[in-house]
Amino acid sequence: MDIDIEGRIRSRIEAVLLNDARNSDELKMMASGEDPLDGEPFAEERNLYQRIINSYRNAVSEVNGLLEENIGFLSAFYRIAETIKEKDDLQDICSQLVDCILQDLGAEYCSVIFRDFDDQRAKPQYLEGIREQRKFLCSHSRPALLASSEFDRIVANLVSESTDCLNIGDVYREPRFFAVDFPSVVRSLVCLPIRLGQETIGALILSHSLPHYFTTNHTRVLKILASILAHLRLLTARAEKPPESSGYPPMRPSSAGESADILSIILLNFESDDRTCNHGPDKETIGSIRAALAGMLLERESLLLYDDAELLALLPGVTAEQVSSRISRFQQEFERWKARQGDRARHLSLRLGYSTCESGEDLARTLETASLIMRQDQYPGTADPAEAHAEPGR
């Protein structure tokens, strides 16, 4: 990407030659008026040639590394295009894109946000993905990143202040982040505004546990993805239709042998937007929600109470590609349940997390990863500033 390979090699060789000429002149000055210096014939020439060869080797190695990186980026673009080309649901598209970024671009956390940064009352859309011990994605409308409202506020300010990509090499060195207690997946951070014309309609956020992880080549690729997201947002907004008032299209059950060793899970977390309320819904309310959602389950699927405050859907045979449509159904049915409750449930919102476990993978580890982006009490977003900017292992 915009690399002057020939010029770089030439400059390195010229540096070797110039340095050798200086050393030769110094030796001649030291030897003048004295006995000739003993030395092996042509030793200096052989040393010079070896240094030139080493320069070539280093340059070729660097070029090969850049080629491998660029081929990896092209492969990621191809997989993203193949994955989303037949999809028309924005959440499904964002889910696949976040999954590809985590898998192919090396990020350990990724979020796609669509919101009006000038209107705090407007309902935002969040899709977050994390890859630590396991990969887990989360869809919600609450203004919080990695379950931290403080982190979300800072990112919103960054997006509002700048129209360009921000590549922060180390969040622990940035005073603005001292009040955020980050999980281990956040050390270097990239924040890209998603813009349509002159309006910022969202943001693409990536992070990694290593400082200074994201290169200039990363940011070039991510700028293209942010532009694609803006275009897809425009297209899907034009194509959006009001939800049908009666029923859902039929769901095709998986055949007995299809995806037999795959289990998708959906974790449903319910939050109250009422600032006077310090807790979520009671067990009776969660039971009512469970009864409303249970009618959507297919044979062998279960919807269980989890940790006394959440619901856990177990979907055997449902692949990662199929789980996005199930997410949309759960969201639609939850909104229908809210409408039937009237004012009693108007403050409730749904945070949906999901992942797919294949044969031999540990479900408990998946749920541990889920807690990083699902639980508000896990990373409340405030910390002692003296502790928040400590080095890893703090």
C-alpha positions in Angstrom: 0.0 0.0 0.0 1.8 3.1 -1.3 5.3 1.6 -0.7 8.4 2.8 -2.5 10.2 -0.5 -2.3 12.9 0.4 -4.8 13.7 3.7 -3.1 13.7 2.1 0.3 16.3 -0.6 -0.7 18.4 2.0 -2.5 18.5 4.3 0.5 19.6 1.4 2.7 22.4 0.4 0.4 23.5 4.0 0.0 23.7 4.3 3.8 25.9 1.2 4.0 28.2 2.5 1.3 28.5 6.0 2.8 29.2 4.5 6.3 31.8 2.2 4.8 33.5 5.2 2.9 33.7 7.2 6.2 35.2 4.2 8.0 37.7 3.8 5.2 38.8 7.4 5.3 39.2 7.3 9.1 41.4 4.2 8.9 43.6 5.9 6.2 44.0 8.9 8.4 45.0 6.8 11.4 47.5 4.8 9.3 49.2 7.8 7.6 52.8 8.2 8.7 52.7 4.8 10.5 53.4 1.2 9.6 50.8 -0.3 7.3 47.9 -1.9 9.1 47.9 -5.7 9.0 44.7 -7.3 7.7 43.3 -10.0 5.6 43.1 -9.1 1.9 39.6 -8.1 0.7 38.2 -8.4 4.3 36.6 -5.0 4.1 35.0 -5.8 0.7 33.6 -9.0 2.0 32.2 -7.3 5.0 30.7 -4.6 2.8 29.0 -7.2 0.5 27.6 -9.0 3.5 26.0 -5.9 4.9 24.5 -5.2 1.5 23.1 -8.7 1.3 21.6 -8.4 4.8 20.0 -5.1 3.7 18.4 -6.9 0.8 17.2 -9.8 3.0 15.6 -7.4 5.5 13.9 -5.4 2.8 12.6 -8.6 1.1 11.3 -9.9 4.5 9.6 -6.6 5.1 7.9 -6.6 1.7 6.8 -10.3 2.2 5.3 -9.3 5.6 3.4 -6.4 4.0 2.2 -8.7 1.2 0.9 -11.3 3.6 -0.9 -8.6 5.6 -2.5 -7.1 2.5 -3.6 -10.6 1.2 -5.1 -11.2 4.6 -7.1 -7.9 4.3 -8.3 -8.8 0.8 -9.4 -12.2 2.1 -11.3 -10.5 4.9 -13.0 -8.2 2.4 -14.0 -11.2 0.3 -15.4 -13.1 3.2 -17.4 -10.0 4.4 -18.8 -9.5 0.9 -19.7 -13.2 0.5 -21.3 -13.2 3.9 -23.6 -10.2 3.6 -24.3 -10.0 -0.2 -27.7 -11.7 0.1 -28.8 -10.1 3.4 -31.1 -7.2 3.8 -31.4 -6.8 7.5 -29.0 -4.3 9.0 -28.5 -6.0 12.3 -27.8 -9.3 10.5 -25.3 -7.5 8.3 -23.6 -5.8 11.2 -23.4 -9.1 13.1 -21.6 -10.8 10.3 -19.3 -7.8 9.8 -18.3 -7.7 13.4 -17.7 -11.5 13.4 -15.4 -11.1 10.3 -13.5 -8.3 12.0 -12.9 -10.3 15.1 -11.9 -13.3 13.1 -9.9 -11.9 10.2 -8.6 -8.4 11.3 -7.2 -9.4 14.6 -9.4 -7.2 16.8 -10.4 -8.6 20.2 -13.3 -6.2 20.6 -15.5 -4.6 17.9 -18.6 -2.5 18.1 -20.9 -1.0 15.4 -23.0 1.9 16.7 -25.8 3.7 14.9 -27.1 6.7 16.8 -27.8 10.5 16.7 -24.9 12.0 18.7 -26.7 15.3 18.8 -30.0 13.9 20.3 -29.5 12.0 23.5 -33.1 11.0 23.5 -33.0 9.2 20.2 -32.8 5.4 20.6 -29.4 4.1 19.5 -28.5 0.7 18.0 -25.5 -1.2 19.3 -23.8 -4.4 18.1 -20.8 -5.4 20.2 -18.5 -8.4 19.7 -15.7 -9.7 22.0 -13.1 -12.4 21.5 -11.2 -13.4 24.6 -11.5 -17.0 25.6 -14.5 -17.3 23.4 -16.3 -15.1 20.9 -19.6 -13.5 22.0 -21.8 -10.9 20.4 -24.3 -8.6 22.0 -27.2 -6.4 20.5 -28.8 -3.7 22.6 -30.0 -0.1 22.6 -28.6 1.1 25.9 -25.9 3.8 25.6 -23.0 1.6 27.1 -19.9 0.1 25.5 -18.5 -3.0 27.3 -21.3 -2.4 29.8 -19.7 1.0 30.7 -21.8 4.1 30.2 -18.6 6.2 30.9 -16.7 4.5 28.1 -19.7 5.2 25.8 -19.8 8.9 26.8 -16.1 9.3 26.0 -16.4 7.6 22.7 -19.5 9.7 21.8 -17.4 12.9 22.6 -14.5 11.6 20.4 -16.9 11.0 17.5 -18.6 14.3 17.9 -15.2 16.2 18.0 -13.6 14.6 15.0 -14.7 13.5 11.5 -11.5 11.4 11.0 -10.2 8.1 12.3 -8.7 8.1 15.8 -6.0 5.5 16.5 -5.2 5.6 20.2 -2.1 3.5 20.8 -2.5 3.1 24.6 -5.7 4.0 26.5 -3.8 3.8 29.8 -1.8 6.8 28.7 -4.8 8.9 27.8 -6.1 11.1 30.7 -9.6 11.1 29.2 -9.9 7.3 29.9 -8.6 7.3 33.5 -12.1 7.0 34.9 -12.9 3.8 32.9 -12.1 0.4 34.3 -11.4 -1.5 31.1 -11.4 -5.3 30.6 -8.2 -6.8 29.3 -9.3 -6.6 25.6 -8.9 -2.8 25.6 -5.4 -1.4 25.4 -5.1 0.1 21.8 -8.3 1.6 20.4 -9.5 2.7 17.0 -12.6 4.9 16.6 -14.0 5.7 13.2 -17.1 7.9 12.6 -19.7 6.5 10.2 -20.8 9.4 8.1 -23.4 10.1 5.5 -22.6 13.4 3.8 -21.9 15.9 6.6 -23.8 13.9 9.2 -22.2 11.5 11.7 -24.7 8.6 12.0 -22.6 6.1 14.0 -19.2 4.8 14.8 -17.0 1.7 14.3 -14.9 0.9 17.4 -12.1 -1.7 17.6 -9.7 -2.6 20.4 -6.9 -5.0 21.2 -5.1 -6.0 24.4 -1.7 -5.0 23.0 -0.7 -1.3 22.9 -0.1 0.2 19.4 -1.6 -2.9 17.7 -3.4 -1.1 14.8 -1.3 0.0 11.9 -1.9 2.6 9.2 -2.9 -0.3 6.9 -5.5 -1.3 9.5 -7.0 2.2 9.5 -7.2 2.4 5.7 -9.1 -0.9 5.6 -11.4 0.2 8.5 -12.2 3.5 6.7 -13.5 1.5 3.8 -15.6 -0.7 6.0 -17.1 2.4 7.8 -18.0 3.8 4.3 -19.7 0.5 3.4 -21.6 0.6 6.7 -22.9 4.1 6.0 -24.1 3.0 2.5 -25.8 -0.1 3.9 -27.5 1.9 6.6 -28.9 4.2 3.9 -30.1 1.3 1.7 -31.6 -0.7 4.5 -33.4 2.4 5.9 -35.0 3.0 2.6 -36.1 -0.7 2.4 -37.4 -1.0 5.9 -41.0 -2.1 6.2 -43.3 -2.0 9.3 -43.4 -5.3 11.1 -46.3 -7.6 10.2 -49.1 -7.5 12.7 -49.8 -11.2 12.6 -47.4 -14.0 13.2 -44.0 -14.8 11.8 -42.8 -16.6 8.7 -42.4 -20.3 9.4 -39.1 -21.4 10.8 -37.5 -24.5 9.3 -36.3 -27.0 11.9 -32.9 -28.4 11.5 -32.9 -32.0 10.2 -31.6 -34.7 12.6 -28.2 -34.9 11.1 -27.7 -31.2 10.2 -25.4 -29.2 12.6 -25.8 -31.9 15.2 -22.7 -30.8 17.1 -23.6 -27.1 17.2 -25.4 -25.3 20.0 -26.3 -21.6 19.7 -27.1 -19.7 22.9 -29.0 -16.4 23.3 -28.7 -14.6 26.6 -31.5 -12.1 27.3 -30.8 -9.4 29.9 -33.5 -7.0 30.9 -32.7 -3.5 32.1 -34.8 -0.6 33.4 -34.4 2.9 31.8 -36.0 4.4 34.9 -33.2 6.2 36.8 -35.2 5.9 40.0 -35.1 2.1 39.8 -31.8 0.4 40.9 -32.7 -3.1 39.7 -34.2 -4.9 36.8 -37.6 -6.7 36.5 -38.8 -9.0 39.2 -39.2 -12.8 38.8 -42.9 -12.5 38.0 -42.1 -10.1 35.1 -39.3 -12.3 33.8 -41.7 -15.2 34.0 -44.3 -13.3 31.9 -41.6 -12.5 29.3 -40.5 -16.1 29.2 -44.0 -17.3 28.6 -44.4 -14.8 25.7 -41.1 -15.9 24.1 -41.5 -19.6 24.7 -44.0 -19.9 21.8 -41.2 -19.1 19.4 -39.1 -22.2 20.3 -38.8 -25.2 18.0 -38.5 -28.8 19.0 -35.5 -29.5 21.4 -35.0 -25.8 22.1 -35.2 -24.4 25.6 -35.7 -21.0 27.3 -34.3 -21.2 30.9 -34.1 -18.8 33.8 -30.4 -17.9 34.3 -28.9 -16.3 37.4 -32.4 -15.3 38.7 -32.5 -12.2 36.4 -31.9 -13.3 32.8 -33.2 -15.8 30.3 -31.0 -18.3 28.5 -32.2 -19.8 25.2 -30.5 -23.0 24.1 -30.9 -23.7 20.4 -29.4 -27.0 19.3 -28.4 -27.3 15.6 -28.7 -23.5 15.0 -25.6 -22.3 13.2 -23.9 -18.9 13.5 -25.5 -17.8 10.2 -29.0 -18.8 11.4 -28.9 -17.3 14.9 -29.2 -13.7 13.7 -32.7 -14.2 12.4 -33.7 -15.8 15.7 -32.3 -12.7 17.4 -34.7 -10.5 15.4 -37.6 -12.7 16.3 -36.9 -12.4 20.0 -36.6 -8.7 19.8 -39.9 -8.3 17.9 -41.7 -10.6 20.3 -40.3 -8.7 23.3 -41.6 -5.4 21.8 -45.0 -6.9 21.3 -45.0 -8.1 25.0 -44.1 -4.5 26.1 -46.9 -3.1 24.0 -49.4 -5.4 25.8 -48.2 -4.4 29.2 -48.7 -0.7 28.7 -47.1 1.7 31.2 -45.9 -1.1 33.5 -43.1 -2.1 31.1 -42.4 1.1 29.2 -39.0 1.5 31.1 -37.8 -2.0 30.2 -35.2 -2.6 27.5 -33.7 -5.8 26.1 -29.9 -6.6 25.8 -29.3 -9.6 23.7 -26.1 -11.6 23.7 -25.4 -14.6 21.5 -22.7 -17.1 20.5 -22.4 -20.5 18.9 -20.6 -23.4 20.5 -19.3 -26.3 18.4 -18.4 -29.8 19.6 -16.0 -29.9 22.5 -16.3 -26.2 23.4 -17.0 -25.2 27.0 -20.3 -23.4 27.5 -19.2 -22.0 30.8 -16.3 -20.2 29.1 -18.7 -18.7 26.7 -20.9 -17.3 29.5 -17.8 -15.9 31.2 -16.9 -14.0 28.1 -20.6 -12.8 27.9 -20.3 -11.2 31.3 -17.7 -8.7 29.9 -20.3 -7.0 27.7 -23.6 -8.1 29.2 -23.3 -7.2 32.9 -23.6 -3.6 34.0 -22.3 -4.5 37.4 -19.2 -6.2 36.0 -17.7 -3.0 34.6 -19.7 -0.1 36.0 -17.7 2.5 34.1 -16.3 4.4 37.1 -13.1 3.7 39.0 -10.5 5.4 41.1 -8.5 7.5 38.6 -5.3 6.6 40.5 -6.0 2.9 39.8 -7.6 3.2 36.3 -4.5 4.2 34.5 -2.3 1.5 36.1 -0.4 -1.0 33.9 -2.0 -4.3 33.0 -2.3 -6.7 35.9 -3.4 -3.8 38.1 
